[in-house]
Amino acid sequence: MSVGYLPFDPVVNLPINKLPAGTVDCHFHVFEDPARYPYTANRSYTPTLAPWAAFESMNNIIGADRAVLVHPSVYGHDHSTLVDTLTAHSDRLRGVAVLSVDATDQEIEHLHQIGVRGTRVNILFAGGNELKDAEVLARRVRPFGWHIQFLVDVAAQPDIPRWAATLGVPVVFDHFGHPHSNPTVTDSGFQNLCSLVKEGQAWVKLSGAYRVVKADNHWAAIQPFVDALLATRTDRLVWGTDWPHPNTPPPMCNDGELANMVMRWLPDTALRKKILVTNPETLYGFPPFATTC
């Protein structure tokens, strides 16, 4: 088990421009005091503390008004942090759980009522589900209109995107499909993912670039992946900071720079509003954002 790296820069650089009003940061985690919220013994890493207050401060600085809390692998199937955080900030948050295949309908209903809209299958880190569990989970969450979110390496397992599309529920892929080991946009797994997005059968998060490409040239190296996805269906793309960037080796870019980068990726106002505001409203069930005069 690895010890989590210092996951985030506590001093957030002010971005060149704030994100559009109503922006949803579609991927973040919190790691609270383990004395209150203990980690599962079966985990791949032990994170450093990353409390809600630090995330809220960061999101306010970059201009994200809403966010999606993704239950991290280190808590296993214990949703205590997810439940408490969503309940305390219901006006701002939606959530993605990590359901056990043995979860009861009552548990799923409760999670739905507090804002959970999907369940995650993470096969890259211990503490979550196995890939085969997705078939059972799809049957369980279909009546609630949830999606299944995958943390998989589409380059290593190129058939996963097409298989996931047969589950009968919306599917979401984290971090560009998380290809690694010097990936290229021509890899069959990434191409399969792009095909599904183009067909409207999958969503992809433009997040975690530093998990996909080498640290010394994050932004230049990820640009071909951004361009390839933008050439599919822009109504199936969302964005997130991946704060607090758990289990990622340094150097870690500042979250203000992440905001700068997504504004560069999305050069016009209409595209920014679609990917940062209205697409997340569709996927996570947020109400249309009301601006105040």
N, C-alpha and C positions, 0 to 999 in steps of 0.2 A: 504494500500500500504506500503510495507516495504522499508526501506532505504538500498541501496546496501552496502554490506560489503566492506572493503578495498580489492579489488579483486586480487591483484597480488603483489609479492615481487619485488620492483624496482631494487634490486641488484640480478642479475641472477648468480647463481653459475655455474662455468665452468664445463660442464659435463666431465665425465671420457674420453669419446670418442665423437667426433662430429658425427652427423648423416651422413649417406651416401650422397655423392654429388648428387644433384638433389632432395633431400627430399622435399616433399610437406606437410606442416602443414595444414591439411584439415579442421580445424575448429577453427576460431578465430573471435572476434568481435572488433569493435572500438566504443568508446564513446567519442565524441568530445564536444566542448563547446556548451551547450544547448542554449545559446543565438543565436548561428548560426544554430544549428540543434536541434530544440525543440523536446522534448519527447511527445508522445501521452498521452492524459489524461487517456485513458483506458490502464493502465499498472499495472503489479504486483509489480514492484520495481523501485526505482530510483537509477541508477548506479553512482559510482564515476567515474571521468574522467579516460579514458584509451586511449590516443591518438595513432595515427599511429606511431609516432616516437618511442614511448616506445615499441610497438610491434616489429617494425623493428629491434631495438637494441636487443631485446630478441631473435628473430629468428636468427639473425646473430651470436649471441654467441653460441647457441646450434647447429648451422650448418644447418638450414633449408633454402633452397634457394628459395622456392616458397611457396605460401599459398592460402587458400580459405577463403574469407571473407563471413561470414554468417550474414545476416541482422538480428539484434536482435529485440525482441518483443517490446522494449520500444519506437521504432520509428514507430510502426504500419506499414502502407503501404507507408509511405514517404521514398523513397529510396535516398534521397539527399546525405547522408553520403556514401552509397554504390556506387552511381554513381561517386561522386567526388574522392573517394579513388581508385576505379578501374581505372578511367581515368588517375589519376596521376601515377599509378604504373602498367600499363598494361603489362609490360614485366614480372612481378613477380606474378600477382594475377589472380584468377578467383573468381566468386561470386555466392552466393545463395540468391535469393530474397525472399520476402514475398508478392506474388501477391494478389491483390484483385480479386475476381471473375469477377469484372467489368473492369479489366485492358483491354486496347485496344491492338489490334495486333501491332499497331505502338509502344506502350510502350514496349511490349515484344520484338519486333525486336530491339529496341534501346538497351535494356538491354543485349540482346544476342550479339550485336555488340561490347559491351564494356567488354564482358567476363563472363556474367552470364550464368550458365549452369543448374540451378535448382531453384525450389521454395519450401519454407519450410511451413509445417503445424505443428504448435506448439500448442498443446492443454493443455500444463502444465502451461503456463503463458498467462496472458491477453495481448491483442494487436495484436494477429495473426488471423489465420483462424480457422474455426470450422472443425471438422473431415469430415463432409459431403461435405465441399467445395472441397475436394480432387478429387471427381469425375468430377466436372466442370473444375478444374484446369488441370487435366490430359488431357482432350480434348483440352484445350487451348495450352498447352506446347508441346504436342506430335509432331506437325509439326516442332518444333525447336530442337527436340532430347533431351529435358531437362528431368531431373528426378524430383521426389517429395521426399523431405527429411522430415522425421517424427520425431518430439520430442513428444513421447508418452511413457506411462508406459506399457510395454508389459505384465508385471506380473498382473497388475490390469485389463487389457483388452486383454486377451490372443488370441482373435480371430482377432485382428487388423492385424498382419502380413499376414495371409492368405488372408484377404480381400484386403489388399493393393496390393497384387500380381495380383489381377484381374483388376487393373486400366489401364493396357496396356502401362505403361511407367516404366522405371527403378525406383526402390524405394530404399531409403537409410534411415537407422535408426541410430539416434544419440546415443552416449554414451551407447553402449552395449544393446540398446533397453530400457535404462533407467528404469530397474526394481528397486524397492526400498522396504522398509519395510522388511529388512532381507531376501533378495531374495536368492534363490539357483538355481543352474544350472538345477535342475530337475523340476522347475516351468514350467507349460504348456506353458505359453507365451514365455519364453525364448527358450524352446524346439521347439516351432513352428517357431520362428525366425531362429534358427539353421537349421531347415529343409529347409526353403526357401533359405538360403545362400547355403546350400549343393546342392540344385537344380539350383542354379545360378539365382534365381528370386529376390534376395535382396542383398544389400550391408550393411555393418555395420561399424560404426566408433569405433575404439578402443580408446575412449576418455572419459574424465569425470568420471574416476573411483571413485573419491571422491563424486560424485552424487549418486552412486549406493550402495557403501558399507560404513561401519562405519569409521569415521575419524581416530580412534586409530589403525587401522590395514589395511589401504587402500590396500596395495600392496599384502599382504598375502591373503586377502579376495577376491580380484579381480582375482587372478591367475586361479581359476577353470573356470571362464567365458572366460578368454583369451584362455585357453587350449581347451575348448569346441568349440570355434569359429575357432581356428587353425585346428581343426580336421574336419572342414566342407570343405570349398573351400577357399584357401588362395588368390585366384584371385578376391575375393569379399570383401576384408577387406582393410580399409585405417586407418590412424591415424591422430590425431590432439591434440593440447595442450588444446583447449577450453579457451585459453587466452582471456580476463583477469579473467576468472573464475567467471562470474557475479552471484550475489545473492547466493554465497556459503559461509556458515559460517566458521570461522577459526577453527582449524589451516589449512592454505593452504600450500601445499608443494611448494617448489621452482621449477621454470620451468626447471632449470638445472637437477633436480631430475626426472622430467617427461621424459626428454631425456634419462637419465640413465635407467629408467624403460623400455622404449620401446626397448632399445637395449638388455635388459635382456629377455624381452618377445620373441624377435626374435633372436635366438642365432646364426644363420649362415648368411653369407654374401648374399647368393641368396635370402633367405626369406626377409631379410631387404630391398633389392633392390625392390623386388616385391611389398611389402606392402607400403613402404615409397616413392617409386619413380614411378614405372611403372603402378601400379594400379591407382594412382591418375591421371596419364597422360591419361589413358583410360576413367575414369569417368568424368573428368573435361575438357578434350580436350586440355591439355597442349601439346606442341610439345615435342618430345624426348629431354631429357636434354643433352646439348653439353658440355662436359668437356673441359677445356683448358689446354694445356701443359705448 
